[in-house]
Amino acid sequence: MEIHPDFDAGEVARSVALAVTNLHNRTLSSDSGTDDTPLIRNRTEMSINADPDMGDKTKLMHSKKGLKGYLERIPARYVLTVLGFLGFCNVYALRVNLSVAMVAMINNTATYNKNISHECHELKYTNSTEVVKDGQFNWSPDTQSNILGSFFYGYFITQIPGGRIAEVFGGKWLFGLGVLCTSILTLLTPVAAEWGVWALIILRICEGLGEGVTFPAMHAMLGSWLPKYERSMLSTIIYSGAQIGTVISMPISGLLCDSDFLGGWPSVFYVFGALGCLWFVFWAYIVYETPEKHPRISQAELLLIQTGKAEKVQVPPIPWRAILTSVPVYTLMITHFGQNWGFYTFLTELPTYLSSILNFNIKSDGFLSALPYLLQAIVSWIISYIADGLRQRKRFSISTIRKVSNSIGFFGPAICLVGVILVGCDYIWSVVFLTLAMGFNGCTYSGYMVTHVDMSPEFAGTLMGMTNAFATLAGFLAPKAVGKLTENNETLAQWRIVFIIAIAVYVVTGFLFIFFGSAKLQPWGTNKSESVIGDKTSEKNSDLDEK
């Protein structure tokens, strides 16, 4: 592609930054609530009156050039959102690349005394003269499931400690170092695989230890950074990095495995490990722990974030008795487990199903495995925008919004999996239904996923650690169940059992959240001794929002 001689990249970058700033300013100046809700424009005027030098500071900020100058023109919470999004892209790329690489690592001609299905072989569309590369490792399906599931043993251990450490000491470095350590270990994966199964399992457990702190650490940061009426949208953008990371890593992993670059499948781990290390540099340099510690945040944005929130005087003790006797907390744990069972069945086993049953080759396997997560990310963005809009207009209670979103995210995939069972070997409709299943599942990011912050911004990290720790059980139980079901009989009938189990889990846990879940701010959800930033009007509106 020829670049026009008059093209000025710097001017384009400046235009994009100014466009983002203008959009943000229009949002601040036009956003209004009910008659009882002060205009955000008024908040900006209040902050300028409180700081007469703010106008001069703003002019100075816009006059700066270079990376810092551009960053200062973008609201600080949006910078966190972008870097958090990229962070979770790395988190899931590092987690799922083995699922695709495993197809190339395995010696598929080895026999394990099992019945391999030939039901769908006539639908194979690949070139008959294509040379199929066979891997070097003679691992049975059960061994493969043990390797894939071992990650979650480590992931389970650091959930609750990670949440509390983030609440006490902050989530920035905990999140960043968790991703960095996992990236370094990923670079060592080919060496561990050569050493043997147990070396690879131990390495995957250690990777799980590193990634186990990421969700609790980010949840703790969101409690400090996100304004209430942007909570669904910004948190969804951040966490949708999981889907986009999967979308990116699966097809790229397939291409790398099919190439001779750095030895084929080992290049998967070298490339994504290096990208994770590079991301950490930007995270460490650009992101700050809290809005109050950010040196370049505007007074208007700081006031917007702080309004209606408790002002931290000290880190409060965790109200364990209240939490451990809370029905909504236990409901949230079970709901999170149900989501993880279905999600990890897709995440770790879908490439195997497409390869072993529907007979897609490694390149097609990677691309088709990524499609469901692309749709999931798109749906999650749309639903989060709608959810925040409904909440701001106070059309429905926050609990109703969360339950409706979550129900679509659970019952939609259950219906689609019924479709997968019914179409059998029709690979086109199988891919369509599997893709739609994950698309519907994107609604959960405005459902149970952000309920921790709704229930208790103060202890969101601990709550996420608790529910994610319990839900992580599905991370190694689901792959283990698939391995046992298909160990000696990898047929379409056995995979139907896998899907039926996922359907049952989705339906049961979905109804539990409807009947027993809650997104209301809990009585124990904040430190009552703290003062609240904001006026009586904002407190009144907060009360209305939580009904």
N, C-alpha and C positions, 0 to 999 in steps of 0.2 A: 504494500500500500504506500503510495507516494504522498508525503506530507507537503502541503502548500507552503511556499517559501515565506508567506506572510503570517503563518501560524505562530502565535505567541502563547506558549503553555502557561507562562506566568499570568498573563492577562485572563486566560480562561479560569485558572485557579482563583484569581481575585474575584471574578464575576460570580463563580459558584459560591464562594464564601459570603459575598455581599447578598446574594439571593437568599441563602439560608438565614442570614441575619434579618433581612427585610421581612421574610415570612414569619420569623419568630416575633419581631416587633409588631406585625399586624395581629398576630395571635394574642399578644399581651394587651393590645389596645382595643381589640374588638370583643374579647371574651367576657361575657357577663353572665351572672346567675339570675336568681329570682330577685324580687324587690328587697329581700332581706340580705342578699349577698353583695358585698362591695365589689365594684369593678376591679379587675386586675390592673386596669389603667390607674385607678386611684391608688393602688398599692405602690405602683411605680412612682407616682407623684409624692406619696408619703416618704418613700425611701430617698428621693432627691431632696425633699425638704429636710430630712434628717441628716443628710450629708451634702452640704452646699457645694463641696468640691467634686461631687459625682459627675456633673456635666463636663468638667475639665478632664476628669479621669477617663470618661468615655471617649472624648475627642483624642486624648493621648493614645488610648488603646487602639483606636481605629487608624492612627497614624503610623503604628508600628508595622514593620515588614518582617518577612521571614516566617518560619514555622510557628514560632510563638505568637506572632502578630495574627496569623490566620486563625490559630486556635482560640485566641482571645475574642475573636468576633463570633465564635460559635458558643451557644450556651453550654456551660460546663456539664450539665446533666446529659446533654446530647453527646458530648465527647465520651463520657462514661458509657453511655448506651452503645456507641459504635465499638469502643474497645472491648466492652463486655460481650457484645455480639461476636466479634472476631475471636475472643477468648473461648467462647463455647463452640465456635467452629472448630478450633483446635482440639478442644476437649473431646468432641465426638469423632473427629477425624482420627485421633490417636486411639480411640476406643474401638472403632468399627473396622479399621483397615485390615485387621487380622481376619475378619469374617470373609472378606473377599480374597485376601492373599492365601488363606487356607485352601481354597479350591486349587490353586496352582502349586501349593506345597505338597499336596497329598499324592501318593502313588495310587492312582485310580484303578490300575490293573491288578493291584493286590487283592486277594480274596480274604474275607473274614468269616467264611462259613455262613454267609447271610444270603437271603433271597432278595435280589435286586430287581425292582419292577421294570418290565418292558412294555407296560401299558401305553405309554405316551411316545415311544420311540418313533412311531410313524409320523409324528408331527415335527420331527427335527428338521429345521430349515437350513442348517448350515451346509456349506459346500462339502461334498463327500470326499473331495481330495484334500481338505484342510488337514494339516498336521496337528494333531492334538499333543500338546506337551504334557508329559507326566512328571509329577513331582518326585522328590527323593524320600519322603517320609511315609512309612507304612503305619499310619495311625488309623485305628478303627473309629467308627462314628462316635462311640462312647468316649474314647480318648479325646477326640476333637471337641466334644461337648465339655469335657473336663477342662480342657485348655481354655476354651472360650468363657466358661463359667467361672474360672479361678479368679478372674479380675474382680469379681464381686465380693469375694471373701475379704480382700483388702479394702474395697470400697465401703463395705459394711462397717468396718472397725472405726474409721475416722469421721463418720457422719456426725454423731452427737458431740464429740470433742471439738470437731471443726466448727460447729455452730457456736459453741460457747466461747471458744478462743476468738472467733470473729467478733462476738459481741463485746468482749472485754478489751481485746487488743486491736481490733479492726480487721476488716476483710481484705484490704488491698493486697498486702504482702502474702497473706495466707492463700488467696486465690491465685496470685501470680506465681508463687513458688510451687503450688500444687501442679499447675500446668507445666512449669519448667522442669520439675523432677520427672514428670511423666514423659516429657519430650526426650529427655536424656536417656531414660530407660528404653524408650521406643527405638532409639538409635542402636541399642545393644540387642534388640530382638533377634536378628539373624544369628548372632554369636550364641545366644542362649538356645536357639532351636538346634544348632549344630551340637551343642553339648548334650542335649537330650530332653525328653518330655518334662522331667521334674525341674530342670533348670528353667525351661520356658514357663512352667506353671508358677514357679517362685517369682520370676520376673513380672508376670502378669499380676500376681498378688500385690507386688510392690507398686506397680502402676495404679492399681486400685486404691492403695493407700494415698497416693498423691492426688488422684482425682476425687477421692471421697470428700475432700474439704471444699470442693469448688461450689457446689450448689448452696450449702449452708453459708459459706463466706459471702457469696453474691447476695443471698437473701438478706443478710445482715446489712450489707451496703445499701440495698434498695430501701430498707427501712429508714435510712438516713437521707437518701438522695431524691426519692420520687415524690412529687406532689400528689395528693390524693386523687385528683381527677385525671392524672396521666398514668396512674399505676398500672392499669391493664395494658395500655399500649406500649409503654417503654419497657416494662418487664417482659412482655411477649416478644418484642424485638430482640432483647438481650438473649432470652432463652431459645428463641427460634434459631440462634446460631447452631444449636444442636442438629436441627434438620438440615440447615444449609451446609454445615460441616459434613454431614452424611451424604448429602447430594453431591458435594464436591469430591469427597474422598472415595466413594464407591466406584464411580466410573474411571477416575484417575488411577485408582488402585488396579482396576481391571486392565487398563492400557499399559501400566508399568509392568504388571505381571506377564503380559503378553509380549513385552519388548525384551531386548537384551541390555537395556540400560542398567548399569551397576549390578548385573547378574540376574535381572528379571524381578522376581518377587522380593528379594532383599531391598530393592530400591524403594519399595512402598514405605518401609520403615525409615529409611534414610531421608527421604523427601519430607515426610510429615513431621518427623522428629526435628529436622532443621527449621521448618516453618514455625513450630511451637517455640523454639528458642528465640527466633527472630521476633515473634510477637511479644515475648516477655520484655524485650528492650523498650518497646513503645509503651507497654503497660506501666513499667517502672518509671518512665520519664514523664508521662502525660497525666496519668490518673492520680487523684488525691483521695484520701481516706473518707473525709466528710466535706460537705459544702463549706463549713466554717473554717476548714484548714486550707481551702483552695485559695491561692494568692491572687488569682485573676478573675474570680467570679464577680459578676455585677451585683450591686446592692439590690436591684430589683429582683433578680433571680433568686438571691439568697432569701429575701423576704417571702417570695412565692413558695419556696420549698419549706420554710420554717413555719408559715402560717398554719395554725391549728395543731401543731405538733408540740409534744412535751419537750421542754428545755432540759437537757440532761445536766444534772448536778453531779451525779456519780453513777457508776454502773450498779444497777439494783440487783439484789439476789434473785435467783430464779424461784418463782412460786411453785415448787415441785408438787406440793399436795394438791393445789388447785388444778394444775395441768394434768396430773395423773388421775384425777377424778372427773375430768371433763369429757362428756360424751362426744361433743364435736371434735375433740382432739383424736379420740380413738376412731371415730368415723373417718376423719381425714387420713389417718394411718392406713386403714383398710382400703379406702378409695385409692390412695397412692399405690398400694400394693397391686390393686386390680389394673391400674394403668400400666405399671411396670411389667406385669405378666404379659399383657398383650403387646406392649411396646418392645420388650426384649425378645419375645417370640419372633417378631418381625425382624428386629435389628440383627440378631445373631444367627437366625436360622433361615431367613428368606433367601439369601444367596445359595444356600444348600438346596432348598426346595426347587428353585429355578434351575439349578444345575443338574441335580440328581433325578428329579421327577419330570420337569418340563424340558430338560435337555438343552438349555441355552448354553452357549459357549462363554468363556471367561469374560470377553469384552462386553457381550450383550448382557451377561449376568450383572456386571457392575453398573451399567447404565440403567437397566430395568429395576435393579434393586434401589437405585437412587430416586426414581420417579415418585414413589409414594411420599418421600420426605420433602420433595420440592412442593408438592401440592399441600402437604401439611403446613409448611411454613407460610405459604400464601394465605391459606384459610385462617391460620392463627393471627396474621396481621389484620385481616379484614374484621374478624370477630372481635378482636381487642379494641379496634376503633369504635365499633358499634357499642360494645360494652361500656367503654368510657363515656360515650355520648349519652347513653341511657342513664348512667349513674349521675352525670352532671345535670341532666334535665330532671332527675328525681322521678322518672316515670315508674320505676320499680325499685324495690329494696335491693341492697347489694347481695343479700342471700339469694333472692330470686334470680338475679342476673347470673350469679355463679352456678346455681343449680341447673338452669336452663342450658347454659354453655356446656356444663359438664355432661349433661344428659345427651346432648347431640354428639359429644366427643366419645361417649361410651356405647350408646345404642346404635349409632351409625356404623361403627366398625363391626359390631356384632352381626348386623344385617348383611353387611358386605361379605363377611366370612361365610355366612350361609350361602351366598352366591358363589363363592369360590368352591365350596363343597359340591354344589349342584352342577357346575359347568365341567368339572373333572379335568380332562386333558385339553380342553379348549384353551390354548395358551394366551390367545388374545383377550378373551373375557376374564381369564384368571388374572392377568396383569391389570386389566381395568378395575376389577373388584378390589384387588390388593391395593391399588393406588387410591381408589376412593375411600377405602377403609382408613388409611392414614390421613387422608384429607379431612374426613370428619373428625378424626382424633385431634386435629389441630385446635378444635374448640376448647379442649381441656386447659389450654394455657390461659384462658379467661375464666376457667372453672376452678377446680380444686387447686391448681398450681399456684395461684396468687392468694389463696385464702389464708395462708399463714400470715401474710402481712396485714390482711384485713382484720384477723383475729387479734393480732398483737404485733404492731410494728417494733415494739421494744424487744420482744423475744422471738422475732421471726427466724433468726438463724438457728436457735435451739429447736424450734418447732420443725423447721425444715430438716434439721439433722435427725430428729426423732422419726418423722414420717418417712424420710428417705432411707434411714437405716432399716426400718421394718420392710419397706418396699423393696429394698435391695435383695431381700430373700428371694424375690421373684427372679432376680438377675441370674442366680445360679440354679434355682429350682426349675425354671422354664427350660433352659438349655439341657439340663440333666434329664428332664422328662422327655424331651424330644429325642435325646440320645438313646434312652432306654426303649422308647417306643419303636425306634427305627434301627436299633442295633443289629438285629438278625432278620429284619423283615422291612426293608425300605421300600414300601409300596404306597400307592395312592390311598389305599384304605387306612394305613397307619397314619398318614399325614392328615386324613380327615379327622381322626381322633385328636390330633394336636390342635386342629382348628376348633373342634367342638369344645375342648377344654377352655380355650381362649374365649369363645362365645359365652360360656357359662360364667366365667370370671367377670367379664365385662358387664353382663346383665345383673348379676347379684350385687356387685360393688356399686354399680350405677344407681340401683334402687336404694341402697343403704345411704348414699350421699343425699338423695332426695328427701328421705324421711328423717334422717338424724344429723345431717350436716348443717353447718351454720357459718356465715361469713361476718357475723356481727362482731364488733369490738368486744372482747370478753372482759368481765369485771377484773380479772387478774392480768389483763393484756397490757397495762402500762403502769408506770410508777406513779401512784396517786399523790405522792408528796411533791411531785415536780410541778412547776408552773407551766401554764400553757401559753404559747406564743399566739397572739391573735386577739381579736376583740370578741365581745359577747355575741355579735351577729354570726361570726364564723363558728362559734361553739354551738349556737342554735342550729345552724345548717348542718353541722357535723352530727348532731343528735338526730336530725331528720333523716340523714343519709343512712344511719345505722339501723333504722327501724325495719 
